[in-house]
Amino acid sequence: MHPAGLFITFEGIDGAGKSTHIAALADAFRAAGRSVALTREPGGTPLAEKLRELVLNDAMDPLSEALLMFAARRDHLQQVIEPALAWGEVVLCDRFTDATFAYQGSGRGFDLEVLRQLERWVQGQPGTDALRQPDLTVWFDLPPAVAAQRLASARVPDRFESQPQAFFERVAAGYAQRMEGAPERFARIASDQPKAEVWQQVRQAFEQRGWLQPTEARA
Ligand code: TYD
């Protein structure tokens, strides 16, 4: 018998510093004897990576943007996420649907009811009313002014990274709203701190749930 799969997503505005912590968590899970699938959205499959190129770089209207995000997500769920969970793997996914609500919904002002409908279609579980949702969403909460300073020294910005600070204020509010709607699913990490302290908070969120214990010990 393999352990139950775990679906973990990571969110935050651009510049919030998710990447190193995702890599460190992958190591921690592997050290505990778990199989880890590291993936990201938009992307994670050949088709979804093509859609990522388009949606991050080509101008388009907000509905097209939302549809492409969910089209990429559908392929990703079917090809990668659901099979990995069925095998008992730990899926660490850099962004998921909360990003669509925060960026397309709150950031761009796109109709939240349409997003909710797309979420139901794309994440609906066959034969039930349940939606596939993460077991835990780690939200790296960083003030947009701090993120802007960090991004200023980064690479060439994409269509989202080049947005003004006011856009990221709305995105951050969008994440807060998503957390209010499902507080038990979220771990909010105060990210305006040195990296080592942010990592302590992240590790604690997983240790608290008993998820980093060696698999044998839980049998
Ligand atoms: P990001 O994780 O920032 O990738 P990278 O670190 O390689 O730049 O994600 C790319 C961008 O996509 C980010 O600006 C947020 C945006 N995005 C949305 O607008 N909606 C979505 O549903 C997702 C998944 C991402």
Residues whose N, C-alpha, C, O or C-beta is under 5 A from the ligand:
A	BS01	TYD	D14 E41 P42 M69 D94 R95 F96 A99 T100 Y103 Q104 F160 E161
